[in-house]
Amino acid sequence: MSGSRAPQAATDAAPAGAAIRVSLLLFASVAEAVGERRREVRVPEGTTARGLFEQLAADVPALAGRADHVSFARNQQFVPPDTVLADGDELAVIPPVSGGA
Amino acid sequence: MNIKLTHEPIDADALIQRVTRPGNGGICTFHGIVRDNMDGRPVVKLEYEAFEPMALQELEHIGRQAEERWDLSDVEIEHRVGELQIGEASVVIAVGAPHRAEAFEACRYIIDTLKTTVPIWKKEFYRDGAVWIEPTAAG
């Protein structure tokens, strides 16, 4: 995990400048760590999927180091971590899957 | 093709009956069963959680890929979510094809691919705790 990104709390408070609204969907171990399954956030334009996860993880010790081990789905389609989010997007954080048997 | 996520016990016989048709010379099924241990550590129950709309979409995608790759007549995939007890089926796959080779290969492909791409997660409960299973490498 890169330590260069300044942590910025993903809260409902609008950051300075242009902001977008994103619905964050959380599952399994990530939902448990955060204590929520869904969170509405406002983040600056240009925020990436990974960047949003890192903001979330900054406040949750159990998520430290997890950014390289989760996948992302934007509006129910898998996307690369560096995908830039748009206003109104739904971003699902997908921990390693373990369905089947 | 019939794809389903269910909170109720899977009726495997119903899946098998649906793919048992005169044109199908081979029917192959896979039943994933809740095992009573993980590497010797007793497991008391499991819980499966799914991102349901996307899991359905991914299961359909896998089914379509199998149909494109092999000569199949019927593909049925049903995955359970929620709490499961030891011995219950977590997933049942039934594939019907004119010939057995295609049925075997497609069934194997579907379960192997499902385990790596479909947003479903398993939590194992032990006597003294529980853990989400998160494979760190494919396979």
Interface residues (C-beta under 8 A of the other chain):
Chain A: L25 F27 A28 S29 E32 H69 A73 Q76 A92 I94 P95 P96 V97 S98 G99 G100 A101
Chain B: F30 G32 I33 Y48 E49 A50 F51 P53 M54 A55 Q57 H79 S90 V91 I111 L114 K115 T116 T117 V118 P119 I120 W121 K122 K123 W132 I133 E134 P135 T136
